[in-house]
């Protein structure tokens, strides 16, 4: 693919970094895990899922693989997931 074609595909939103969000979450979890045994460290990670697409089964499987479990529903209807940083 030429440089111009690549730029055109990127500008049209067709280029994606597949798995980037999962890798970012993995790095965030690693950082929190490294701090888990420090004094005053967070006891859990809580994620409020604002994007309705993340409520789908495939996204839930990915979140479960990352160690998140369903914690409930926020008053505004958003899904709440949590993870123990030492898990």
MMTF fields as JSON, N, C-alpha, C and O atoms, coordinates in Angstrom:
{
  "mmtfVersion": "1.0.0",
  "mmtfProducer": "UNKNOWN",
  "numBonds": 347,
  "numAtoms": 348,
  "numGroups": 87,
  "numChains": 1,
  "numModels": 1,
  "chainsPerModel": [1],
  "groupsPerChain": [87],
  "chainIdList": ["A"],
  "bondAtomList": [4, 2, 8, 6, 12, 10, 16, 14, 20, 18, 24, 22, 28, 26, 32, 30, 36, 34, 40, 38, 44, 42, 48, 46, 52, 50, 56, 54, 60, 58, 64, 62, 68, 66, 72, 70, 76, 74, 80, 78, 84, 82, 88, 86, 92, 90, 96, 94, 100, 98, 104, 102, 108, 106, 112, 110, 116, 114, 120, 118, 124, 122, 128, 126, 132, 130, 136, 134, 140, 138, 144, 142, 148, 146, 152, 150, 156, 154, 160, 158, 164, 162, 168, 166, 172, 170, 176, 174, 180, 178, 184, 182, 188, 186, 192, 190, 196, 194, 200, 198, 204, 202, 208, 206, 212, 210, 216, 214, 220, 218, 224, 222, 228, 226, 232, 230, 236, 234, 240, 238, 244, 242, 248, 246, 252, 250, 256, 254, 260, 258, 264, 262, 268, 266, 272, 270, 276, 274, 280, 278, 284, 282, 288, 286, 292, 290, 296, 294, 300, 298, 304, 302, 308, 306, 312, 310, 316, 314, 320, 318, 324, 322, 328, 326, 332, 330, 336, 334, 340, 338, 344, 342],
  "bondOrderList": [1, 1, 1, 1, 1, 1, 1, 1, 1, 1, 1, 1, 1, 1, 1, 1, 1, 1, 1, 1, 1, 1, 1, 1, 1, 1, 1, 1, 1, 1, 1, 1, 1, 1, 1, 1, 1, 1, 1, 1, 1, 1, 1, 1, 1, 1, 1, 1, 1, 1, 1, 1, 1, 1, 1, 1, 1, 1, 1, 1, 1, 1, 1, 1, 1, 1, 1, 1, 1, 1, 1, 1, 1, 1, 1, 1, 1, 1, 1, 1, 1, 1, 1, 1, 1, 1],
  "groupList": [{"groupName": "UNK", "atomNameList": ["N", "CA", "C", "O"], "elementList": ["N", "C", "C", "O"], "formalChargeList": [0, 0, 0, 0], "bondAtomList": [1, 0, 2, 1, 3, 2], "bondOrderList": [1, 1, 2], "singleLetterCode": "X", "chemCompType": "L-PEPTIDE LINKING"}],
  "groupTypeList": [0, 0, 0, 0, 0, 0, 0, 0, 0, 0, 0, 0, 0, 0, 0, 0, 0, 0, 0, 0, 0, 0, 0, 0, 0, 0, 0, 0, 0, 0, 0, 0, 0, 0, 0, 0, 0, 0, 0, 0, 0, 0, 0, 0, 0, 0, 0, 0, 0, 0, 0, 0, 0, 0, 0, 0, 0, 0, 0, 0, 0, 0, 0, 0, 0, 0, 0, 0, 0, 0, 0, 0, 0, 0, 0, 0, 0, 0, 0, 0, 0, 0, 0, 0, 0, 0, 0],
  "groupIdList": [1, 2, 3, 4, 5, 6, 7, 8, 9, 10, 11, 12, 13, 14, 15, 16, 17, 18, 19, 20, 21, 22, 23, 24, 25, 26, 27, 28, 29, 30, 31, 32, 33, 34, 35, 36, 37, 38, 39, 40, 41, 42, 43, 44, 45, 46, 47, 48, 49, 50, 51, 52, 53, 54, 55, 56, 57, 58, 59, 60, 61, 62, 63, 64, 65, 66, 67, 68, 69, 70, 71, 72, 73, 74, 75, 76, 77, 78, 79, 80, 81, 82, 83, 84, 85, 86, 87],
  "secStructList": [7, 7, 2, 2, 2, 2, 2, 2, 2, 2, 2, 6, 6, 7, 7, 7, 7, 6, 6, 2, 2, 2, 2, 2, 2, 2, 2, 2, 2, 2, 2, 2, 2, 2, 2, 6, 6, 1, 6, 6, 7, 7, 1, 7, 3, 3, 3, 3, 3, 7, 7, 4, 4, 4, 4, 1, 2, 2, 2, 2, 2, 2, 2, 2, 2, 6, 6, 7, 3, 3, 3, 3, 3, 7, 6, 6, 1, 7, 3, 3, 3, 3, 3, 7, 6, 6, 7],
  "xCoordList": [0.86, 0.0, 0.9, 1.836, 0.618, 1.419, 1.131, 0.136, 1.995, 1.818, 0.511, -0.172, 0.16, -1.078, -2.296, -3.267, -2.242, -3.364, -3.498, -4.608, -2.363, -2.409, -2.993, -3.801, -2.592, -3.119, -4.607, -5.371, -5.02, -6.425, -7.242, -8.308, -6.743, -7.453, -7.53, -8.559, -6.45, -6.445, -7.439, -8.186, -7.461, -8.344, -9.806, -10.681, -10.081, -11.458, -11.866, -12.997, -10.957, -11.288, -11.208, -11.731, -10.57, -10.492, -9.3, -9.283, -8.322, -7.145, -7.412, -7.822, -7.173, -7.386, -6.188, -5.565, -5.885, -4.87, -5.611, -6.064, -5.733, -6.504, -5.887, -4.686, -6.719, -6.267, -5.626, -5.152, -5.598, -4.942, -5.603, -4.906, -6.918, -7.602, -7.325, -7.151, -7.284, -6.997, -5.571, -5.324, -4.629, -3.241, -3.121, -2.366, -3.846, -3.816, -4.359, -3.8, -5.437, -6.001, -5.038, -4.897, -4.372, -3.395, -2.272, -1.844, -1.789, -0.712, -1.193, -0.448, -2.435, -2.993, -3.104, -2.77, -3.572, -3.709, -2.343, -2.203, -1.33, 0.028, 0.533, 1.152, 0.267, 0.72, 0.02, 0.66, -1.274, -2.003, -1.554, -1.463, -1.277, -0.817, 0.536, 0.785, 1.407, 2.716, 2.581, 3.417, 1.536, 1.32, 0.446, 0.263, -0.088, -1.1, -0.634, -1.454, 0.64, 1.129, 1.724, 2.255, 1.644, 2.128, 1.114, -0.081, 1.563, 0.61, -0.314, 0.14, -1.595, -2.569, -2.926, -3.57, -2.517, -2.811, -4.302, -4.979, -4.825, -6.243, -6.544, -5.73, -7.699, -8.115, -8.746, -8.783, -9.241, -9.849, -9.894, -9.842, -9.99, -10.186, -11.67, -12.255, -12.27, -13.686, -13.797, -13.245, -14.517, -14.719, -16.21, -16.979, -16.615, -17.991, -18.023, -17.348, -18.796, -18.845, -19.887, -21.091, -19.401, -20.302, -20.693, -21.771, -19.821, -20.054, -20.921, -20.486, -22.116, -23.058, -22.509, -22.92, -21.586, -21.003, -20.201, -20.043, -19.694, -18.91, -19.781, -19.268, -21.074, -21.993, -22.271, -22.936, -21.766, -21.971, -21.153, -20.167, -21.578, -20.917, -19.433, -18.633, -19.049, -17.634, -16.795, -15.71, -17.29, -16.564, -16.524, -15.521, -17.599, -17.631, -16.612, -16.001, -16.431, -15.424, -14.023, -13.183, -13.77, -12.459, -12.229, -11.155, -13.233, -13.099, -12.902, -12.121, -13.599, -13.434, -12.024, -11.429, -11.493, -10.127, -9.131, -8.087, -9.452, -8.605, -8.829, -8.159, -9.773, -9.992, -11.132, -11.31, -11.916, -13.042, -14.268, -14.516, -15.027, -16.291, -17.389, -17.137, -18.595, -19.755, -19.972, -20.059, -20.06, -20.26, -21.638, -22.037, -22.359, -23.693, -23.969, -23.302, -24.964, -25.375, -25.432, -25.968, -24.881, -24.901, -26.322, -27.137, -26.628, -27.972, -28.389, -29.578, -27.417, -27.753, -27.852, -28.002, -27.769, -27.936, -26.655, -26.694, -25.518, -24.253, -23.776, -24.007, -23.115, -22.566, -21.34, -20.52, -21.213, -20.058, -19.322, -19.912, -18.027, -17.172, -16.071, -15.682, -15.567, -14.476, -13.446, -13.729, -12.238, -11.147, -10.28, -9.961, -9.903, -8.984, -7.579, -7.174, -6.82, -5.513, -4.499, -3.479, -4.733, -3.784, -4.114, -3.371, -5.219, -5.62, -4.787, -4.988],
  "yCoordList": [-1.175, 0.0, 1.229, 1.322, 2.151, 3.369, 4.254, 4.061, 5.216, 6.135, 6.899, 7.112, 7.314, 8.063, 7.192, 7.649, 5.928, 5.02, 4.745, 4.677, 4.588, 4.346, 5.553, 5.401, 6.746, 7.961, 8.085, 8.484, 7.743, 7.815, 6.83, 7.182, 5.593, 4.603, 5.055, 4.877, 5.638, 6.112, 7.243, 7.266, 8.181, 9.333, 8.945, 9.655, 7.825, 7.358, 6.479, 5.997, 6.268, 5.486, 3.99, 3.222, 3.564, 2.13, 1.476, 0.256, 2.242, 1.683, 1.608, 2.586, 0.434, 0.241, -0.493, -1.317, -0.186, -0.934, -2.029, -1.808, -3.203, -4.289, -4.707, -4.962, -4.775, -5.193, -4.106, -4.379, -2.891, -1.807, -1.549, -1.382, -1.516, -1.248, -2.325, -2.024, -3.575, -4.662, -4.531, -4.713, -4.216, -4.033, -2.872, -2.96, -1.796, -0.667, -1.07, -0.687, -1.835, -2.283, -3.232, -3.18, -4.101, -5.003, -4.219, -4.566, -3.162, -2.343, -1.602, -1.475, -1.112, -0.428, -1.396, -1.044, -2.61, -3.613, -3.976, -4.126, -4.12, -4.416, -3.324, -3.615, -2.069, -0.95, -0.962, -0.756, -1.2, -1.265, -2.476, -2.391, -3.587, -4.779, -4.529, -4.995, -3.796, -3.477, -2.642, -2.737, -1.832, -0.976, -1.62, -1.043, -2.799, -3.402, -3.625, -3.594, -3.847, -4.146, -2.927, -3.046, -1.773, -0.536, -0.037, -0.295, 0.665, 1.247, 2.25, 3.099, 2.136, 3.049, 2.725, 3.527, 1.558, 1.16, 0.898, 0.549, 1.058, 0.773, -0.697, -1.57, -0.961, -2.326, -3.04, -4.27, -2.271, -2.864, -1.827, -0.621, -2.329, -1.491, -1.546, -2.627, -0.407, -0.355, 0.347, 1.429, -0.284, 0.292, 0.463, -0.487, 1.666, 1.92, 1.865, 2.645, 0.956, 0.727, 1.656, 1.435, 2.698, 3.674, 3.263, 3.615, 2.525, 2.122, 0.855, -0.197, 0.951, -0.177, -1.376, -2.506, -1.157, -2.269, -3.184, -4.371, -2.634, -3.438, -4.303, -5.065, -4.192, -5.055, -6.346, -7.246, -6.431, -7.636, -8.793, -8.584, -10.023, -11.212, -11.277, -11.641, -10.937, -11.016, -10.058, -10.418, -8.858, -7.884, -8.332, -8.124, -8.944, -9.442, -10.563, -10.668, -11.403, -12.464, -11.874, -12.374, -10.817, -10.167, -9.559, -9.72, -8.86, -8.276, -9.357, -9.171, -10.485, -11.588, -12.167, -12.517, -12.268, -12.761, -11.836, -12.284, -10.55, -9.572, -9.553, -8.811, -10.373, -10.485, -9.661, -9.599, -9.022, -8.206, -9.082, -10.027, -8.753, -9.44, -8.388, -7.225, -8.824, -7.93, -7.505, -8.349, -6.186, -5.661, -5.042, -4.735, -4.856, -4.282, -3.301, -3.29, -2.489, -1.49, -0.136, -0.016, 0.873, 2.233, 2.788, 2.279, 3.825, 4.418, 4.889, 4.93, 5.238, 5.693, 4.535, 4.765, 3.281, 2.117, 1.556, 0.544, 2.181, 1.693, 0.483, 0.378, -0.416, -1.616, -1.257, -0.439, -1.867, -1.638, -2.955, -3.961, -2.95, -4.122, -3.812, -2.655, -4.841, -4.615, -5.732, -6.819, -5.425, -6.378, -6.18, -5.049, -7.27, -7.233, -7.073, -7.903, -6.036, -5.815, -6.894, -7.0, -7.696, -8.753, -10.06, -11.032, -10.105, -11.354, -11.599, -12.597],
  "zCoordList": [0.0, 0.0, 0.0, 0.794, -0.874, -0.936, 0.263, 0.961, 0.498, 1.608, 1.509, 2.511, 0.282, 0.085, 0.369, 0.973, -0.071, 0.18, 1.673, 2.2, 2.351, 3.797, 4.513, 5.429, 4.105, 4.712, 4.444, 5.323, 3.228, 2.874, 3.715, 4.22, 3.866, 4.666, 6.119, 6.771, 6.63, 8.013, 8.184, 9.162, 7.249, 7.379, 7.249, 7.742, 6.59, 6.463, 7.64, 7.69, 8.584, 9.755, 9.54, 10.348, 8.477, 8.195, 8.873, 9.038, 9.263, 9.918, 11.415, 12.039, 11.975, 13.406, 13.977, 13.307, 15.199, 15.92, 16.685, 17.808, 16.079, 16.649, 17.98, 18.066, 19.014, 20.328, 21.161, 22.264, 20.668, 21.39, 22.742, 23.743, 22.788, 24.06, 25.094, 26.275, 24.66, 25.588, 26.111, 27.304, 25.218, 25.66, 26.637, 27.605, 26.403, 27.328, 28.693, 29.721, 28.708, 29.991, 30.695, 31.917, 29.929, 30.542, 31.207, 32.308, 30.549, 31.123, 32.369, 33.341, 32.344, 33.5, 34.677, 35.808, 34.41, 35.454, 36.021, 37.235, 35.162, 35.626, 36.567, 37.59, 36.213, 37.048, 38.404, 39.434, 38.409, 39.68, 40.502, 41.727, 39.847, 40.553, 41.209, 42.32, 40.523, 41.087, 42.359, 43.257, 42.434, 43.6, 44.679, 45.751, 44.406, 45.276, 46.706, 47.624, 46.918, 48.266, 48.96, 50.064, 48.341, 48.954, 49.985, 49.84, 51.011, 51.972, 51.272, 50.505, 51.545, 50.948, 49.517, 48.841, 49.043, 47.662, 47.491, 48.459, 46.283, 46.047, 46.315, 46.015, 46.872, 47.191, 46.0, 45.957, 45.039, 43.851, 42.741, 42.981, 41.535, 40.354, 40.019, 39.968, 39.795, 39.429, 38.084, 37.882, 37.174, 35.838, 35.599, 35.743, 35.237, 34.835, 33.317, 32.644, 32.792, 31.353, 30.744, 30.875, 30.075, 29.449, 28.037, 27.558, 27.377, 25.997, 25.986, 26.456, 25.465, 25.446, 24.682, 24.946, 23.739, 22.994, 23.915, 23.63, 25.019, 25.957, 26.854, 27.673, 26.706, 27.443, 26.672, 27.183, 25.459, 24.655, 25.219, 25.925, 24.897, 25.433, 25.105, 25.967, 23.89, 23.51, 24.355, 24.812, 24.56, 25.382, 26.833, 27.515, 27.313, 28.679, 28.881, 29.945, 27.854, 27.938, 28.027, 28.776, 27.268, 27.322, 28.7, 29.278, 29.229, 30.567, 31.622, 32.556, 31.488, 32.436, 32.344, 33.362, 31.133, 30.958, 31.647, 32.121, 31.702, 32.373, 33.891, 34.609, 34.378, 35.81, 36.36, 37.577, 35.498, 35.961, 36.181, 35.432, 37.216, 37.499, 37.604, 37.92, 37.334, 37.4, 38.85, 39.741, 39.084, 40.436, 40.614, 41.737, 39.537, 39.643, 38.522, 37.487, 38.762, 37.788, 38.482, 39.583, 37.836, 38.376, 38.293, 37.524, 39.075, 39.034, 37.634, 37.318, 36.811, 35.452, 34.461, 33.261, 34.95, 34.091, 33.513, 32.812, 33.783, 33.248, 34.038, 35.243, 33.347, 33.942, 34.779, 34.361, 35.964, 36.833, 36.99, 37.386, 36.678, 36.788, 37.797, 37.953, 38.483, 39.413, 39.295, 38.792, 39.777, 39.748, 40.977, 41.343, 41.608, 42.73, 42.141, 41.328, 42.521, 41.894, 42.244, 41.563, 43.272, 43.61, 42.916, 43.051, 42.174, 41.489, 40.254, 39.562]
}
